[in-house]
Amino acid sequence: MLYLIILISVSAIFFAFWQRRGIFKLKTSDKRAEEISEAILEGSKAYLKRQFRVVSLIALILIIILFIFLSWQTAFGFLVGA
C-alpha cells in the first residue's frame, strides 16, 4: 500500500511539471495582460518576502524559548524541522 501511495505522489509531481512546461510555452499577444501579469508577480514577491520575514522572526523567538525552557536539542530539532 505504501508503494502505491509513493507511486501516485511521484506521478502527480511529474504531471505538475508536465503541465507547467505546457503553460510556459503559451504566448500572450495582449500587452495589457502582460502588464497585469507583471504587476501580480511583483506583488506576490513582495508579499512572500514579508511573510518569510515574519515567519522567520516567529521561528527565532520559538527557538530561543525552547532553548531556555527545554534544551538545546529540542531547539535544534525545531530549527531543523522548521
C-alpha positions as CSV (number, residue, x, y, z in Angstrom):
1,M,0.0,0.0,0.0
2,L,2.8,2.4,0.8
3,Y,4.4,1.8,-2.6
4,L,1.1,2.7,-4.3
5,I,1.0,6.0,-2.3
6,I,4.6,6.8,-3.2
7,L,3.9,6.0,-6.9
8,I,0.8,8.2,-7.0
9,S,2.7,11.0,-5.3
10,V,5.6,10.9,-7.7
11,S,3.2,10.6,-10.7
12,A,1.4,13.7,-9.5
13,I,4.7,15.6,-9.3
14,F,5.7,14.6,-12.8
15,F,2.2,15.6,-14.1
16,A,2.5,19.0,-12.4
17,F,5.9,19.6,-14.1
18,W,4.5,18.5,-17.4
19,Q,1.6,20.9,-17.1
20,R,3.9,23.7,-16.0
21,R,6.0,23.2,-19.1
22,G,3.0,23.4,-21.3
23,I,1.7,26.6,-19.7
24,F,5.1,28.3,-20.0
25,K,5.2,27.5,-23.7
26,L,2.0,29.5,-24.3
27,K,2.5,33.0,-25.7
28,T,0.4,36.1,-24.9
29,S,-0.4,38.6,-27.6
30,D,-2.1,41.1,-25.3
31,K,0.2,43.8,-23.8
32,R,-2.4,44.6,-21.1
33,A,-2.4,41.0,-19.9
34,E,1.4,41.0,-19.7
35,E,1.3,44.2,-17.7
36,I,-1.2,42.8,-15.3
37,S,0.8,39.6,-15.0
38,E,4.0,41.5,-14.2
39,A,2.1,43.5,-11.5
40,I,0.8,40.3,-9.9
41,L,4.3,38.9,-10.0
42,E,5.8,41.9,-8.3
43,G,3.0,42.0,-5.6
44,S,3.3,38.3,-4.9
45,K,7.1,38.6,-4.5
46,A,6.7,41.5,-2.1
47,Y,4.1,39.5,-0.1
48,L,6.2,36.4,0.1
49,K,9.3,38.4,1.2
50,R,7.3,40.0,4.0
51,Q,5.7,36.7,5.0
52,F,9.1,34.9,5.1
53,R,10.5,37.7,7.3
54,V,7.6,37.4,9.8
55,V,7.7,33.6,9.9
56,S,11.5,33.7,10.4
57,L,11.1,36.1,13.3
58,I,8.5,33.9,15.0
59,A,10.6,30.8,14.5
60,L,13.6,32.6,16.0
61,I,11.6,33.6,19.1
62,L,10.3,30.0,19.5
63,I,13.8,28.6,19.1
64,I,15.0,30.9,21.9
65,I,12.1,29.9,24.1
66,L,12.7,26.2,23.5
67,F,16.4,26.6,24.2
68,I,15.8,28.4,27.5
69,F,13.0,26.3,28.9
70,L,13.7,22.8,27.4
71,S,17.1,22.1,25.9
72,W,19.4,22.9,23.1
73,Q,18.5,19.5,21.5
74,T,14.8,20.5,21.3
75,A,15.6,23.9,19.9
76,F,17.9,22.3,17.3
77,G,15.2,19.8,16.4
78,F,12.7,22.6,15.9
79,L,15.2,24.5,13.8
80,V,15.8,21.5,11.5
81,G,12.1,20.8,11.2
82,A,11.1,24.4,10.7
